[in-house]
Amino acid sequence: MVAQFGLSPPVAGGVQASRRAALFGGLCLCCLPTLGRSAEGFALDEVGPGIFIRRGPDAEATAENADAIANIGFIVGERSVLVTESGGSLADGQWLRAEIRKRTDKPISHVVLTHVHPDHCFGAEAFAADAPVFVGHHALRAALDARGDYYRTRLVELLGADRAGKVVYPTLEVTDGAEVDLGGRTLSFHAHGVAHTNCDLSMRDSASGLLFPADLLFVTRIPSLDGSLLGWLKEADVLKAMGAAQAVPGHGPTRVDFAPAMADLTRYLGTLRDETRKAIAADLPIEKAVATIGQSEARNWALFDLYNGRNVTQAFKELEWE
């Protein structure tokens, strides 16, 4: 779930610099899902009273699964329903909406767009007829302006225009914090600094105490870095300070003990930071760094070989200029 955009920082001359520029610059498709189970094969876990979550598989997306690889679901209040994540495509969002209607006829009042990556936000179109409030980070609109058309083009190529979904913008833009009352339960939102992406939004449910950190917390699937490595470690501390005992991660089991899950994530990110700094200090060529940094973590994460090298590249891009 990352597609890295933007220009690379200037680098000094020479062959090594040219290689780094080639690796850092331009558009990286690495973490966009390459869009295998069908969404219809998934089940929803009731992880708390009135909270239903589907686990996405630890796999890349395919045309067959309609980019249904993220943990998505919904929360039922006394008055209305909030969608925690909309899914990775129109087809995925339609599946989720049908599952909601199997369980309640209460109005769908809010749909949360936790960040810009397509596996979390391209199902939003499926809820348009409900006229919900689309909740997102204040930086999400600009991120969708920069990436949304590209993501949609790739999804159309893989799924077809009738299944891909359209770009949907937030109508409630959270600049720091916000609250939504569903009746009998309040969802509290926090807009984070640049971390996994530049537009990460987390949520806490008052009724259950569950924290919904979205992709600020990966479990079993290797984290994908598309924002700031140092920022992510900083925002991990922000999440810890919220005091939640359990959480619903963006990827992995539908409900986890928060402290050990976050410890696993920060161990990986800390290893990435420390070993990248050592490689930079030793003037290690990026090609060798990609092959060596973080290898002690390989056995701990699904899709490690696919994402770790890209995370190293992103870390170099950030830490080379600190």
KEDREN-551541 format. One line per 3 residues: number of its first residue (from 1); for each residue x, y, z of N, C-alpha, C. Coordinates in steps of 0.2 Angstrom, whole numbers, plus 5000, padded with zeros to 4 digits. Layout:
<atoms>
NUM> X Y Z X Y Z X Y Z  ... .
</atoms>
This chain:
<atoms>
1> 5003 4994 5000 5000 5000 5000 5003 5007 5000  5009 5007 4997 5012 5013 4996 5014 5015 4989  5013 5020 4987 5015 5023 4980 5019 5029 4982 .
4> 5025 5029 4981 5029 5035 4983 5029 5040 4977  5028 5046 4979 5028 5052 4974 5033 5057 4976  5034 5062 4972 5038 5068 4974 5045 5067 4971 .
7> 5048 5073 4972 5055 5073 4969 5060 5071 4975  5066 5069 4972 5071 5067 4977 5075 5073 4979  5078 5073 4985 5082 5078 4987 5088 5078 4982 .
10> 5092 5084 4982 5098 5084 4978 5103 5080 4981  5107 5077 4976 5113 5073 4979 5119 5075 4975  5125 5073 4979 5131 5075 4976 5133 5072 4969 .
13> 5138 5074 4966 5139 5071 4959 5142 5064 4960  5143 5061 4954 5147 5054 4954 5142 5048 4953  5145 5043 4952 5141 5037 4950 5136 5035 4956 .
16> 5139 5035 4962 5135 5033 4967 5129 5038 4968  5130 5044 4967 5125 5049 4968 5119 5048 4962  5122 5046 4956 5117 5045 4951 5113 5039 4952 .
19> 5116 5034 4955 5112 5028 4957 5107 5029 4962  5109 5033 4967 5104 5035 4972 5098 5039 4969  5100 5044 4965 5095 5048 4962 5090 5044 4958 .
22> 5092 5039 4955 5088 5034 4951 5083 5030 4955  5086 5028 4961 5082 5024 4966 5077 5029 4970  5079 5035 4971 5075 5039 4975 5070 5043 4971 .
25> 5072 5045 4965 5068 5050 4961 5061 5047 4958  5057 5051 4956 5051 5050 4952 5046 5046 4956  5043 5041 4953 5037 5038 4955 5038 5031 4956 .
28> 5037 5028 4962 5038 5021 4964 5032 5018 4965  5031 5013 4961 5024 5009 4961 5025 5003 4966  5030 5003 4970 5031 4997 4973 5026 4995 4978 .
31> 5023 5000 4982 5018 4998 4987 5011 4999 4985  5010 5001 4979 5003 5001 4977 5001 4994 4976  4996 4991 4978 4994 4984 4977 4994 4983 4970 .
34> 4997 4977 4968 4997 4974 4962 4990 4971 4960  4985 4974 4964 4979 4971 4963 4980 4965 4959  4973 4921 4985 4969 4927 4983 4962 4925 4984 .
37> 4960 4928 4989 4953 4926 4989 4949 4932 4987  4943 4930 4985 4938 4935 4983 4935 4938 4990  4933 4944 4989 4930 4948 4995 4924 4944 4998 .
40> 4920 4940 4993 4915 4936 4995 4917 4931 5000  4923 4929 5000 4925 4923 5004 4927 4926 5011  4927 4932 5013 4929 4935 5019 4923 4934 5024 .
43> 4925 4934 5031 4920 4935 5036 4921 4941 5040  4916 4943 5044 4917 4949 5048 4918 4946 5056  4923 4948 5059 4923 4947 5066 4920 4952 5070 .
46> 4916 4950 5075 4913 4955 5080 4918 4956 5086  4923 4961 5085 4928 4962 5090 4926 4966 5096  4920 4969 5096 4918 4972 5102 4910 4973 5101 .
49> 4906 4975 5106 4899 4975 5104 4898 4980 5099  4895 4978 5094 4893 4982 5088 4899 4984 5084  4904 4981 5084 4910 4983 5080 4912 4977 5076 .
52> 4912 4977 5070 4913 4972 5065 4919 4973 5060  4924 4969 5060 4930 4970 5056 4931 4964 5052  4933 4965 5046 4936 4960 5041 4943 4960 5041 .
55> 4946 4955 5042 4954 4954 5041 4955 4954 5034  4960 4958 5031 4963 4957 5025 4968 4953 5025  4970 4949 5020 4975 4944 5019 4982 4947 5019 .
58> 4987 4944 5022 4994 4946 5021 4996 4944 5014  4994 4948 5009 4995 4946 5002 4994 4953 4998  4997 4953 4992 4996 4958 4988 4989 4958 4985 .
61> 4987 4963 4983 4980 4963 4980 4980 4960 4973  4975 4957 4971 4974 4954 4964 4967 4957 4961  4967 4955 4954 4960 4957 4951 4955 4953 4954 .
64> 4957 4947 4957 4951 4942 4959 4949 4945 4966  4953 4948 4970 4951 4950 4977 4949 4957 4977  4949 4961 4971 4947 4967 4971 4950 4972 4976 .
67> 4956 4971 4977 4960 4975 4982 4957 4975 4989  4955 4969 4991 4952 4968 4997 4957 4966 5002  4962 4970 5003 4968 4967 5007 4969 4971 5014 .
70> 4965 4976 5015 4965 4980 5022 4960 4977 5027  4961 4979 5033 4956 4977 5038 4951 4983 5038  4945 4981 5036 4939 4986 5035 4933 4984 5040 .
73> 4929 4988 5041 4923 4986 5045 4918 4992 5047  4915 4991 5052 4910 4996 5054 4908 4996 5061  4905 5002 5064 4903 5002 5071 4896 5004 5071 .
76> 4892 5001 5075 4885 5002 5075 4884 5006 5082  4881 5012 5081 4878 5016 5087 4871 5015 5088  4868 5019 5093 4861 5019 5094 4857 5022 5088 .
79> 4860 5027 5085 4857 5031 5080 4859 5029 5073  4866 5028 5072 4869 5027 5065 4875 5023 5065  4878 5022 5059 4883 5017 5058 4889 5021 5056 .
82> 4895 5020 5058 4901 5023 5055 4905 5017 5052  4908 5018 5046 4912 5014 5042 4919 5015 5044  4923 5011 5047 4930 5012 5049 4935 5013 5043 .
85> 4934 5009 5038 4938 5009 5032 4933 5007 5026  4934 5010 5021 4929 5009 5015 4931 5003 5011  4937 5001 5011 4939 4996 5006 4943 4998 5001 .
88> 4946 4993 4997 4951 4995 4992 4948 4996 4985  4942 4996 4984 4939 4997 4977 4931 4998 4978  4928 5000 4973 4921 5000 4973 4918 4993 4975 .
91> 4920 4988 4971 4918 4981 4973 4919 4979 4980  4924 4981 4983 4926 4979 4990 4921 4983 4995  4920 4990 4993 4915 4994 4997 4908 4991 4996 .
94> 4906 4989 4990 4899 4986 4990 4898 4980 4994  4904 4976 4994 4903 4970 4998 4902 4972 5006  4906 4977 5008 4905 4979 5015 4898 4982 5016 .
97> 4896 4986 5012 4889 4989 5013 4884 4984 5013  4885 4979 5009 4880 4973 5009 4880 4970 5016  4886 4969 5019 4887 4966 5025 4884 4970 5031 .
100> 4884 4977 5030 4881 4981 5035 4874 4980 5035  4871 4980 5029 4864 4979 5028 4861 4973 5031  4865 4967 5031 4863 4961 5034 4862 4962 5041 .
103> 4865 4967 5044 4865 4967 5052 4861 4973 5055  4860 4978 5051 4857 4984 5053 4854 4988 5048  4848 4991 5049 4846 4996 5044 4847 5003 5046 .
106> 4851 5004 5051 4852 5011 5054 4856 5015 5048  4855 5021 5048 4858 5025 5043 4866 5025 5043  4869 5025 5038 4877 5025 5038 4878 5033 5037 .
109> 4880 5035 5043 4881 5042 5044 4888 5045 5043  4893 5040 5043 4900 5042 5043 4904 5037 5039  4909 5039 5035 4914 5034 5032 4921 5037 5033 .
112> 4925 5033 5036 4932 5036 5038 4937 5034 5033  4940 5039 5030 4946 5038 5025 4952 5039 5029  4955 5034 5032 4961 5035 5036 4967 5037 5033 .
115> 4968 5036 5027 4974 5039 5023 4973 5038 5016  4978 5040 5012 4977 5040 5005 4978 5034 5001  4981 5029 5004 4982 5022 5000 4976 5019 4998 .
118> 4976 5016 4992 4970 5014 4989 4966 5008 4992  4970 5004 4995 4967 4998 4999 4962 5001 5005  4963 5007 5007 4959 5009 5012 4954 5014 5010 .
121> 4954 5017 5004 4949 5023 5003 4945 5022 4996  4947 5017 4992 4944 5017 4986 4937 5014 4986  4935 5011 4991 4928 5008 4992 4923 5014 4994 .
124> 4925 5020 4995 4921 5025 4997 4915 5027 4993  4916 5026 4986 4910 5027 4982 4904 5023 4983  4905 5017 4986 4900 5012 4987 4895 5015 4992 .
127> 4897 5020 4996 4893 5023 5001 4890 5030 4999  4891 5032 4993 4889 5039 4991 4882 5040 4991  4878 5035 4990 4870 5036 4990 4868 5037 4997 .
130> 4872 5035 5002 4870 5036 5009 4871 5043 5011  4874 5047 5007 4876 5054 5009 4879 5054 5016  4884 5050 5018 4888 5051 5024 4892 5057 5024 .
133> 4895 5058 5030 4901 5063 5031 4907 5058 5030  4911 5060 5025 4917 5057 5024 4923 5060 5028  4925 5057 5033 4930 5059 5038 4937 5058 5036 .
136> 4942 5063 5036 4948 5062 5034 4953 5067 5037  4959 5066 5036 4965 5070 5039 4965 5077 5034  4967 5082 5037 4966 5089 5034 4971 5089 5028 .
139> 4976 5084 5028 4981 5084 5022 4978 5079 5017  4973 5075 5018 4971 5070 5013 4969 5073 5007  4965 5078 5006 4963 5081 5000 4969 5082 4995 .
142> 4974 5085 4998 4980 5087 4994 4983 5080 4991  4983 5075 4996 4986 5069 4994 4982 5066 4989  4976 5066 4989 4972 5063 4984 4972 5067 4977 .
145> 4973 5073 4978 4974 5077 4972 4981 5075 4968  4986 5073 4972 4992 5071 4969 4992 5064 4967  4988 5060 4970 4989 5053 4968 4983 5050 4966 .
148> 4977 5052 4967 4971 5049 4966 4969 5047 4959  4971 5051 4954 4970 5049 4947 4974 5044 4945  4980 5044 4948 4985 5038 4946 4983 5032 4949 .
151> 4981 5032 4955 4978 5026 4959 4972 5023 4955  4968 5028 4953 4962 5025 4949 4963 5022 4943  4968 5025 4939 4970 5022 4933 4973 5015 4933 .
154> 4977 5014 4938 4980 5008 4940 4974 5003 4942  4969 5005 4946 4964 5000 4948 4959 4999 4942  4958 5004 4937 4954 5002 4932 4958 4997 4927 .
157> 4964 4998 4926 4968 4993 4922 4967 4986 4925  4967 4985 4932 4967 4979 4935 4960 4976 4936  4955 4980 4937 4948 4978 4939 4943 4980 4934 .
160> 4944 4985 4930 4939 4988 4925 4936 4994 4929  4933 4998 4925 4930 5004 4927 4924 5003 4932  4921 4998 4931 4915 4997 4935 4916 4994 4942 .
163> 4922 4992 4943 4924 4989 4949 4929 4993 4953  4932 4998 4950 4938 5001 4953 4936 5006 4958  4931 5010 4957 4930 5015 4962 4933 5022 4960 .
166> 4929 5027 4962 4932 5034 4961 4935 5037 4967  4938 5043 4965 4941 5047 4971 4936 5050 4975  4936 5049 4981 4931 5053 4985 4935 5057 4991 .
169> 4933 5063 4991 4936 5068 4996 4933 5068 5002  4937 5070 5008 4934 5070 5014 4929 5077 5014  4924 5076 5018 4919 5082 5019 4920 5085 5026 .
172> 4923 5081 5031 4925 5083 5037 4933 5082 5038  4936 5087 5038 4944 5087 5038 4946 5089 5045  4949 5084 5048 4952 5084 5054 4959 5087 5055 .
175> 4959 5093 5058 4965 5097 5058 4969 5095 5064  4966 5093 5070 4969 5091 5076 4965 5085 5079  4960 5087 5082 4955 5081 5084 4948 5083 5082 .
178> 4944 5078 5083 4937 5079 5081 4933 5073 5085  4927 5074 5086 4922 5068 5089 4916 5068 5084  4914 5061 5084 4908 5059 5081 4904 5055 5086 .
181> 4897 5057 5087 4893 5054 5091 4888 5050 5087  4888 5043 5088 4884 5039 5085 4878 5037 5089  4877 5039 5095 4872 5038 5100 4875 5032 5104 .
184> 4876 5034 5110 4879 5029 5115 4886 5027 5114  4889 5030 5109 4896 5029 5109 4899 5035 5104  4905 5037 5106 4908 5043 5103 4915 5041 5100 .
187> 4916 5042 5094 4922 5041 5091 4927 5047 5091  4933 5047 5094 4937 5052 5094 4943 5052 5089  4944 5057 5085 4949 5056 5080 4955 5061 5081 .
190> 4961 5058 5079 4967 5062 5080 4971 5062 5073  4972 5068 5071 4976 5069 5065 4983 5069 5066  4987 5064 5064 4994 5063 5065 4999 5067 5061 .
193> 5005 5068 5063 5010 5071 5059 5012 5066 5054  5017 5068 5049 5019 5063 5044 5022 5057 5047  5020 5051 5045 5022 5045 5048 5022 5040 5043 .
196> 5017 5035 5043 5016 5030 5038 5015 5034 5031  5010 5039 5031 5010 5044 5026 5010 5051 5029  5008 5056 5025 5007 5062 5027 5000 5064 5029 .
199> 4996 5059 5030 4988 5060 5031 4985 5055 5035  4989 5052 5040 4986 5047 5044 4981 5049 5050  4976 5046 5050 4971 5047 5055 4969 5041 5059 .
202> 4969 5042 5066 4967 5037 5070 4961 5039 5074  4958 5033 5077 4951 5034 5080 4951 5030 5086  4947 5032 5091 4946 5029 5098 4939 5028 5099 .
205> 4936 5022 5101 4929 5021 5102 4928 5022 5110  4924 5026 5112 4922 5027 5119 4919 5021 5122  4915 5018 5119 4911 5012 5121 4915 5006 5123 .
208> 4920 5004 5118 4924 4998 5119 4931 5000 5122  4933 5006 5121 4940 5008 5122 4945 5006 5117  4943 5003 5112 4947 5001 5106 4950 5007 5103 .
211> 4956 5006 5101 4960 5011 5097 4960 5008 5090  4959 5013 5085 4959 5011 5078 4965 5015 5075  4971 5013 5075 4977 5017 5072 4978 5016 5065 .
214> 4973 5012 5061 4974 5011 5054 4981 5009 5052  4984 5011 5047 4991 5009 5045 4997 5012 5049  4995 5015 5055 5000 5017 5059 5002 5010 5063 .
217> 4998 5005 5063 5000 4999 5066 4999 4993 5061  5004 4990 5059 5004 4984 5055 5006 4978 5060  5002 4973 5059 5004 4966 5063 5004 4961 5058 .
220> 5009 4957 5058 5011 4951 5054 5013 4953 5047  5010 4958 5044 5012 4961 5037 5017 4966 5038  5023 4966 5035 5028 4971 5036 5025 4978 5035 .
223> 5027 4983 5039 5025 4990 5038 5028 4993 5031  5024 4997 5028 5027 5000 5022 5027 5008 5023  5033 5010 5022 5035 5017 5024 5034 5022 5018 .
226> 5029 5027 5018 5028 5031 5013 5027 5038 5016  5030 5040 5021 5030 5046 5024 5037 5048 5027  5037 5047 5034 5043 5049 5038 5045 5043 5043 .
229> 5051 5040 5042 5053 5035 5047 5053 5038 5054  5056 5044 5055 5057 5047 5061 5050 5049 5064  5046 5052 5059 5039 5054 5061 5035 5048 5063 .
232> 5036 5042 5060 5032 5037 5062 5034 5034 5069  5040 5034 5071 5042 5033 5078 5039 5038 5083  5039 5044 5081 5036 5049 5085 5029 5048 5086 .
235> 5025 5047 5081 5018 5046 5081 5016 5039 5085  5021 5034 5085 5020 5028 5089 5019 5030 5096  5024 5035 5098 5023 5037 5105 5017 5041 5107 .
238> 5014 5045 5102 5008 5048 5103 5002 5043 5104  5002 5037 5100 4997 5032 5101 4998 5029 5107  5004 5027 5109 5005 5024 5116 5002 5028 5122 .
241> 5003 5035 5121 5000 5039 5126 4993 5040 5127  4989 5037 5122 4982 5037 5122 4979 5031 5127  4984 5027 5129 4982 5022 5134 4978 5017 5132 .
244> 4977 5015 5126 4973 5009 5124 4976 5003 5126  4972 4998 5128 4974 4991 5129 4974 4987 5123  4969 4988 5119 4969 4984 5113 4967 4988 5107 .
247> 4969 4986 5101 4968 4990 5095 4966 4985 5089  4963 4989 5084 4962 4986 5078 4967 4988 5072  4972 4984 5071 4977 4987 5066 4974 4988 5059 .
250> 4978 4991 5055 4976 4992 5048 4977 4986 5044  4982 4981 5046 4983 4975 5043 4985 4970 5049  4983 4964 5048 4984 4959 5053 4978 4956 5056 .
253> 4978 4953 5062 4972 4951 5066 4968 4957 5067  4961 4955 5068 4956 4960 5068 4956 4964 5075  4959 4961 5080 4960 4964 5087 4966 4961 5090 .
256> 4970 4966 5093 4977 4964 5096 4978 4967 5102  4982 4965 5106 4985 4968 5112 4989 4974 5109  4988 4980 5111 4991 4985 5108 4999 4986 5110 .
259> 5001 4985 5116 5008 4986 5118 5012 4981 5114  5011 4975 5114 5016 4971 5111 5016 4971 5103  5010 4973 5101 5010 4974 5093 5014 4980 5091 .
262> 5013 4986 5095 5017 4992 5094 5024 4991 5095  5026 4987 5100 5033 4985 5101 5036 4982 5095  5033 4977 5092 5035 4974 5086 5036 4979 5080 .
265> 5031 4983 5079 5032 4988 5074 5038 4993 5075  5038 4995 5081 5044 5000 5083 5051 4997 5083  5051 4990 5084 5057 4987 5084 5060 4987 5077 .
268> 5055 4985 5072 5057 4985 5065 5059 4992 5063  5055 4997 5064 5057 5004 5062 5063 5006 5065  5064 5005 5072 5070 5007 5075 5077 5003 5072 .
271> 5076 4997 5070 5081 4993 5066 5083 4997 5060  5077 4998 5056 5078 5002 5050 5082 5008 5051  5080 5012 5056 5083 5019 5057 5090 5018 5059 .
274> 5092 5013 5063 5099 5013 5066 5103 5010 5061  5101 5005 5057 5105 5002 5052 5106 5006 5046  5101 5010 5044 5102 5015 5039 5107 5020 5040 .
277> 5107 5023 5047 5111 5028 5049 5118 5025 5048  5119 5019 5051 5126 5016 5050 5129 5015 5043  5124 5013 5039 5126 5013 5032 5128 5019 5029 .
280> 5124 5024 5030 5126 5031 5028 5132 5033 5030  5134 5032 5037 5140 5035 5040 5146 5031 5037  5145 5025 5035 5150 5021 5031 5150 5022 5024 .
283> 5146 5026 5021 5146 5028 5014 5145 5021 5010  5140 5017 5013 5138 5011 5010 5134 5012 5003  5136 5010 4998 5131 5011 4992 5124 5008 4993 .
286> 5119 5012 4991 5112 5010 4992 5111 5003 4990  5114 5001 4984 5112 4994 4982 5114 4989 4987  5120 4990 4991 5121 4985 4996 5117 4986 5002 .
289> 5116 4993 5004 5111 4994 5009 5105 4991 5009  5102 4991 5003 5095 4988 5002 5095 4980 5003  5101 4977 5002 5102 4970 5002 5104 4968 5009 .
292> 5106 4973 5014 5108 4971 5020 5104 4973 5026  5101 4979 5025 5098 4983 5031 5092 4979 5033  5091 4978 5039 5084 4975 5042 5084 4968 5041 .
295> 5089 4964 5039 5088 4957 5037 5087 4953 5044  5088 4955 5049 5087 4952 5056 5079 4951 5057  5075 4956 5053 5068 4956 5054 5065 4951 5049 .
298> 5068 4948 5045 5065 4945 5039 5060 4939 5041  5062 4936 5046 5057 4930 5048 5051 4933 5052  5051 4939 5054 5045 4942 5058 5040 4944 5054 .
301> 5040 4945 5047 5035 4949 5044 5034 4945 5037  5027 4945 5035 5025 4943 5029 5027 4948 5024  5028 4946 5018 5030 4951 5012 5036 4955 5013 .
304> 5041 4952 5017 5047 4956 5019 5051 4957 5013  5052 4952 5009 5056 4953 5003 5054 4958 4998  5047 4959 4998 5044 4964 4993 5045 4971 4996 .
307> 5044 4972 5002 5044 4979 5005 5050 4981 5008  5054 4977 5011 5059 4980 5015 5064 4984 5011  5066 4982 5005 5071 4986 5001 5068 4992 5000 .
310> 5062 4993 4998 5058 4999 4997 5058 5004 5003  5057 5001 5009 5058 5004 5015 5065 5007 5016  5070 5003 5015 5077 5005 5016 5078 5011 5011 .
313> 5076 5011 5005 5076 5016 5000 5073 5023 5003  5067 5022 5006 5064 5028 5008 5068 5031 5015  5070 5026 5019 5074 5028 5024 5080 5032 5022 .
316> 5084 5029 5017 5090 5033 5015 5088 5040 5013  5082 5040 5009 5080 5047 5006 5079 5052 5012  5077 5049 5018 5075 5054 5023 5082 5055 5027 .
319> 5085 5050 5029 5091 5050 5034 5097 5053 5031  5098 5052 5025 5104 5055 5022 5105 5062 5022  5100 5066 5024 5100 5073 5024 5098 5076 5031 .
322> 5098 5071 5036 5097 5074 5043 5103 5078 5046 .
</atoms>
